[in-house]
Amino acid sequence: MMQDLPLSDAYQFIEPGPVVLLTTQMPGRKPNVMAMSWHMVLGFEPALIGCVVARANHSYAALLTQGEAVIAVPPAGLARIVTGVGNCTGDDTDKFGNFDLTPLPAARVAAPLIGEAIVNLECRLRDRTMVKAYDMFVLQCVKGWVNPALREAPMLHHHGYGAFSVDGERVTLKSRMK
Amino acid sequence: MMQDLPLSDAYQFIEPGPVVLLTTQMPGRKPNVMAMSWHMVLGFEPALIGCVVARANHSYAALLTQGEAVIAVPPAGLARIVTGVGNCTGDDTDKFGNFDLTPLPAARVAAPLIGEAIVNLECRLRDRTMVKAYDMFVLQCVKGWVNPALREAPMLHHHGYGAFSVDGERVTLKSRMK
């Protein structure tokens, strides 16, 4: 179902600013997943992503100690699940089980892919310089997966307080970028 | 036309990941504007935004030396202008004049607001720790403006190579966030 995504294309799924799901895996524990909207592309090659995982999040310790995570981009059809994931904590909830998300084994990190996602990006923590000041992590994508059937699926964009935009029309305008 | 936007609401316009326009002003020069999709929210209060302005951009020197910029969120109706702005350089182009964008005086920075935008965020450079490694700037919003007539206007999201999504439906789901 998930096919190889060239790492140089990873930015095309993060640059539009979707709500994403971040999975982590602590040894001997169930995998965890959080919803995240504070992220940005930081580089094409290597494919770098900056993101905020606040220290209040259950995922913070896993990301900091394991140094690995998967960023999954959910299609808009998962809106209720995404909101549910974002409104409870892995401290006391098995979120994959609770929300019927399918964990799939990743190739290069311990954190799982999400079977229902458009794209899964396996990431390693590359730079923790900004963690102290902003809870901001710089991740490097080390392996990408795309579900071809969902490649152009609408994404969700969060406006705060549970308000989302769903992608509508796609337009392509002339660009000089090669 | 532009009304006060509380700084604590600024994130609601950046978190959804729109293509934005960044204006800068070098003393004695015409104001400049660039298109930008590599940005993220870094904090609610103070309202902090991280963004990449690559050193190849004409705006890089202005942002670094003046320490000020305005982030303007254009409505999707400006797609052609946004693409035009993103495909030429302020080195040799008066972009405000060329693309019929209306520069309006800001309250707290020298860079201009954009009259056609949904929101304008006056920003000061707060942290340049990540400039060397990633051309990434941390900006603090010091004054916000919103055009009430455009408050819910669809935004643009960039997928690379001139391909954009336009916001469609808005949905609101129950959130525990207050």
Chai-1 contact restraints between the chains, C-beta under 6 A:
chainA,res_idxA,chainB,res_idxB,connection_type,confidence,min_distance_angstrom,max_distance_angstrom,comment,restraint_id
A,Q12,B,H159,contact,1.0,0.0,6.0,A-B,restraint_1
A,Q12,B,G160,contact,1.0,0.0,6.0,A-B,restraint_2
A,E15,B,S37,contact,1.0,0.0,6.0,A-B,restraint_3
A,E15,B,H158,contact,1.0,0.0,6.0,A-B,restraint_4
A,P16,B,G17,contact,1.0,0.0,6.0,A-B,restraint_5
A,P16,B,H157,contact,1.0,0.0,6.0,A-B,restraint_6
A,P16,B,H159,contact,1.0,0.0,6.0,A-B,restraint_7
A,P16,B,S165,contact,1.0,0.0,6.0,A-B,restraint_8
A,G17,B,P16,contact,1.0,0.0,6.0,A-B,restraint_9
A,G17,B,G17,contact,1.0,0.0,6.0,A-B,restraint_10
A,G17,B,H157,contact,1.0,0.0,6.0,A-B,restraint_11
A,S37,B,E15,contact,1.0,0.0,6.0,A-B,restraint_12
A,W38,B,M40,contact,1.0,0.0,6.0,A-B,restraint_13
A,W38,B,V41,contact,1.0,0.0,6.0,A-B,restraint_14
A,H39,B,M40,contact,1.0,0.0,6.0,A-B,restraint_15
A,M40,B,W38,contact,1.0,0.0,6.0,A-B,restraint_16
A,M40,B,H39,contact,1.0,0.0,6.0,A-B,restraint_17
A,M40,B,M40,contact,1.0,0.0,6.0,A-B,restraint_18
A,V41,B,W38,contact,1.0,0.0,6.0,A-B,restraint_19
A,L42,B,Y134,contact,1.0,0.0,6.0,A-B,restraint_20
A,T83,B,L173,contact,1.0,0.0,6.0,A-B,restraint_21
A,N87,B,R176,contact,1.0,0.0,6.0,A-B,restraint_22
A,Y134,B,L42,contact,1.0,0.0,6.0,A-B,restraint_23
A,H157,B,P16,contact,1.0,0.0,6.0,A-B,restraint_24
A,H157,B,G17,contact,1.0,0.0,6.0,A-B,restraint_25
A,H158,B,E15,contact,1.0,0.0,6.0,A-B,restraint_26
A,H159,B,Q12,contact,1.0,0.0,6.0,A-B,restraint_27
A,H159,B,P16,contact,1.0,0.0,6.0,A-B,restraint_28
A,G160,B,Q12,contact,1.0,0.0,6.0,A-B,restraint_29
A,Y161,B,S175,contact,1.0,0.0,6.0,A-B,restraint_30
A,Y161,B,M177,contact,1.0,0.0,6.0,A-B,restraint_31
A,G162,B,T172,contact,1.0,0.0,6.0,A-B,restraint_32
A,G162,B,L173,contact,1.0,0.0,6.0,A-B,restraint_33
A,G162,B,K174,contact,1.0,0.0,6.0,A-B,restraint_34
A,G162,B,S175,contact,1.0,0.0,6.0,A-B,restraint_35
A,A163,B,T172,contact,1.0,0.0,6.0,A-B,restraint_36
A,F164,B,V171,contact,1.0,0.0,6.0,A-B,restraint_37
A,S165,B,P16,contact,1.0,0.0,6.0,A-B,restraint_38
A,S165,B,D167,contact,1.0,0.0,6.0,A-B,restraint_39
A,S165,B,R170,contact,1.0,0.0,6.0,A-B,restraint_40
A,V166,B,G168,contact,1.0,0.0,6.0,A-B,restraint_41
A,V166,B,E169,contact,1.0,0.0,6.0,A-B,restraint_42
A,D167,B,S165,contact,1.0,0.0,6.0,A-B,restraint_43
A,G168,B,V166,contact,1.0,0.0,6.0,A-B,restraint_44
A,G168,B,G168,contact,1.0,0.0,6.0,A-B,restraint_45
A,E169,B,V166,contact,1.0,0.0,6.0,A-B,restraint_46
A,R170,B,S165,contact,1.0,0.0,6.0,A-B,restraint_47
A,V171,B,F164,contact,1.0,0.0,6.0,A-B,restraint_48
A,T172,B,G162,contact,1.0,0.0,6.0,A-B,restraint_49
A,T172,B,A163,contact,1.0,0.0,6.0,A-B,restraint_50
A,L173,B,T83,contact,1.0,0.0,6.0,A-B,restraint_51
A,L173,B,G162,contact,1.0,0.0,6.0,A-B,restraint_52
A,K174,B,G162,contact,1.0,0.0,6.0,A-B,restraint_53
A,S175,B,Y161,contact,1.0,0.0,6.0,A-B,restraint_54
A,S175,B,G162,contact,1.0,0.0,6.0,A-B,restraint_55
A,R176,B,N87,contact,1.0,0.0,6.0,A-B,restraint_56
A,M177,B,Y161,contact,1.0,0.0,6.0,A-B,restraint_57
